[in-house]
C-alpha cells in the first residue's frame, strides 16, 4: 500500500482526518478541535461511512468536553448530554454514530465520579470503539474471503473500505484479503451519484492498494451484471433492521435486483454495531434527505434548469429477501434473518 495515512487518528488531544471531499485530487489532513468542527466535517462528508462515523463521533465527544473546560463533574456530564444530541444526531441513517456516542457517554458517566476519571474513561472507551471496529473489519475480511474465494469479478457500490471504517473496511475487507492471498480479482465500482464515493474513494483506495478496479457509471452496472460478467456483489450498510432489511447508499437496491435477476450472490458486510434490533423492519429506518444542490450541480456547475425540483435521498433500503447473507464479525448470517440476527447480537454481547 503506497498511502499509509490513517483516515482517523487521535493525536495530542485532537482528531486528524483525511478530508474525503477533496479526494482523489488532494490528500489533505484536517484537524478537528471543536464539536462544531466535528459536526461540520460529518455534515459535509469530510468523514463518512457508518463505522468511521461511530469512531469519529466517539472521539469528538472528548474534543467537545475539553473545549468547554468544565470545572465540576456535574457540569461535565451536562456538557456530555448536549454533545449526545449535537454529535449523535449529526447524520440520521448511519446507526453507528448514535450507537457509539451513547455507548461512550453511558460508560464514562456510569463508571466514574471525578472529572479527571470521566475524561479518561471517555477517551479510553472512544479508542476502544475504534479498536473493536478494526478487529471486526479483520474478521469480516476473513469470512468474506471464504465466501468469495472463487469469485474473480466483484461488484460494489459507494465506499465501504478503509476510508469508511477504523480498519480495512467492511465490503472491501475481503478484497484486501483476496489480494493478499494472491487470488485473481477485478473490482467493479459503481460511481455512486451524486457524491461519487465509488468513483472517487473506492477507486482511490483500491488503486492505492494495487487492486484492479474499474469504475462504471451507476447506470451501466445492471446490464454488466446481466451479461454474466460479474460473479458476486458485496456492499456495506448504514443500518440493518431486526428482519435483515438493510439501509445503504442510494442505488444499492438496483444492484441487489440485478444480482437476483442474474442469479449471483448479493452480500452485505457490516459489524454488529450497524444492526438496529429496535427496528422491526426497514420501513422504520430514517432516510437522510440531503441538500438539493448535490443533485442540481456537478462540481459546482448547475446542470438542472432553474426552478426545477430535485429529491436527494442519501440511502435506500434493500429488502432482506434480496440479500444472500450478512457478513458480520461474529459470523455469516443467513435467512431467516430475524433468527440469525438475534443470535448474532447475543454472541456479540457475550464477546464484549
Ligand atoms: O453517505 P456516506 O458516504 O456516508 O454513505 C456510506 C455508505 O453508504 C456505506 O456503504 C456504509 O456507510 C458502510 S461503510 C463501511
Boltz pocket constraint, residues with backbone or C-beta under 6 A from the ligand:
constraints:
  - pocket:
      binder: B
      contacts: [[A, 45], [A, 47], [A, 48], [A, 49], [A, 50], [A, 51], [A, 94], [A, 157], [A, 158], [A, 159], [A, 160], [A, 161], [A, 164], [A, 165], [A, 169], [A, 170], [A, 171], [A, 197], [A, 235], [A, 236], [A, 237], [A, 238], [A, 248], [A, 249], [A, 250], [A, 269], [A, 314]]
      max_distance: 6.0
